[in-house]
Amino acid sequence: MSSRCLFNSLGGRRFLLTLGCGIACTGLVALGNISDTTFRDIIIATVAAYITGNTAQKISSRNSGEGAAQ
């Protein structure tokens, strides 16, 4: 099984990076290295970046599909 196929079966590269960030931040809060407000800000920024990336990819694939049909 190739790494590309493994990434896709687990939810994709962006999803895994978002999940990893959440796990790392949770560990830092549990160890007391970051505050709860810092955790909140990091999670909000991570989710916003994930949503923005998915939206940009959908728009890009939609635009490239229209150009091929013409």
Secondary structure, 3 states (H helix, E strand, C coil): CCHHHHHHHCCCHHHHHHHHHHHHHHHHHHHCCCCHHHHHHHHHHHHHHHHHHHHHHHHHHHHHHHHHHC
